Amino acid sequence: MGDRDTERWLRLHGLPYFVAPRARSRALLARTAPFLVFALAFDVLSSVVLEVAVDLDTASASELALALVALLLVAAVPVVPALLGVWTAHLLRSRARAKGPVALVTLILYLVVDPLVFGIIGFGDPVESLVQNTAVAVAAIGLTWLGIGALLSWALRAAVRQFGALGQLATRALPILMLVVVFAYFARALWEVTASITAPRLVGVALFFLVLGLLFTVPIMRTELSALHLAPETEGPPLTSLERFNLGIVVVMAQAFQVALFAALVCVFLVVLGMLAFSDEVLNSWLGGYGANAQLLGIELPVRTAMLKTAVFLSCVSSLNFLVSVSTAPAYRASFYQPLLDEAREALSVRAAYRAER
């Protein structure tokens, strides 16, 4: 492989800091284009969705249809832009000559056309939108240069590839975990606490469990990577501190995506269970002044806000418990860590050849 092919391979495998510093600015705008496509599509869809508001108490048949469309749009807001971004990245990888034109057109659409069109139709001030979009584009280019996009995309792909192994281990850990979680879910005291938690405090609780998970995961990651014997006498020049960090962070991020997916599944399970098990009389008695239903675009959902908060809180607890359980299981270590370590060995060989050519 030539230098550019090797650099592209390293980025695709979540190792942007293995690329020579002088080469990190190469085709920078084209590498940022998939995110700009995502940002443009997200801006358009979210702006349309925010204009939709329906009151179900006085809704007619046509308004109910509009409410269904609004709910579908809410689901499409993150999904469609992500698919367009992935398609753009695939297009730019397969057609090298399209990189420059596609990147330039995307930048113009995002910085000029998007603010002007939304300003004309009255969705916002075009000058304010131009400043905001410019700031987003500059930040995206900076983060792309830092390799953040390469890290996130590879970690997400690695987590998806290991989804089958995660499902097998979840079926083993889930029965005992659910016994504890469901028992806590039916405790009135927990609902009284979580119902009064504000959104910022709930985010703080989630971040607290995230830190605990990192404190547990990072030492295991270091132990697993030490098996590679990353010493100066191995292939290629000695790894720099930044390269060692890059090699470790991709493993941590891949596992973080797995745990986040597990937490989302637990949250959905608890919400469905709560809707089936708890009557309005029980919830009104438990929640008092915190018994309002959640709302989306002015639509009152058949789910109490307190139920969502309780499900999120217990999903955070469950995710930490699950992380500790599976990380110490031999089957998980073989199915999750071993493929990543094999890829790391391959990456070290590619790096050695890349450095030798340079």
Phi, psi and omega in degrees: 000145173284175181301315183293320177296320179294317179297320177295319178298317180296319179294318180297335179262019173072026182236060182294336182276359169278345179282141180302140183306322182292338182268356184288341179268359183290129180053041186295316181294320179295323178290337178274342185305317179303321178291322179296323175297316177300313182296319180295311180296320179296319179298315181295309184294316181295324178295321178293316182296322181293341179277353183265125177214127184228135175258110185292339181294330181240022187283137173268180181299319180294323179290326176294322175297320177296324178296320178297318177298320180297318179296321177294323178294321178299318178292329182280340185304312178276334189282309184298312177301323179295318178296320178294321177296318178295318179297320178296317179298318179296319179298316182290329178287325184274338181231094185298324183290342181276351185302306183299305180300316181296316180297317181293315179297318179299317180296317179295316179300318185284320186273330187246303187294314182302308179297321182293314182297314181291330175292320181295319182275002173084023179273353181169170178284123183297325180293315178297319179294322179297316179296317180296314180294324177297317179297319179296317181296317179297317179297320180296317179296318178297317180292327176294319177298324178285348178087013183295319180298318179297319179297312183294315183295319180293317181298321179294318178296320179296320179295321179294319180298328182267013184297322180299315178295323178297320179296319179297318181287327179295323179294334177279319183276336188295318182303311179293319180297315180295327178300317180288315184293315181295323177300317178291328183295332181265017178265123183297323182300322179296318179296322180295326179285309185291330181297328182270358180286129175282164181301315178299322179291325178293321175298320177298321177297316179298319178294326177298316178291329176297317178297318178299320179296320178294320179298332178275322187283318187301313178299322178295319179299317180295321179296317181294319181288337178295339178292344179282348181055058183283070181256163181300333183277000176281187185301135174077177178295161178300145177291138173283168178299322180293322179291321176297319177298316179300317181295325181279323186291330180294325178292316180297317181293321178298318179290326179297320177296321178298313182294323178297320177296318178298317180297321179295320179295319178296319180298314179297318179301316182291322178296314179297317178299318180296320179296328180277325191267326188263129175275164179297325180297317180294314182295320178297322179291322182283321193265335179060242182281000181252027186265014182290151176281153176288152180234148178221115181056038181081358180266125179279117182275154179280039181225129177291143176301320179297327178295318177298316180297318179295319179295319179295316180299313181290330177292327175295316177298317182295320182296321178293318178298318180295319180300315180294321183292311187281332183293335179264000181275130180303323181296320180291319180298323180286322185274334183257304185288321186298314176300323179292322178292324176296319177294324179295320177297318178297320180296323178294323177293318178296318178299318181298316179293322179297314179293324180295320179295322181284000000 
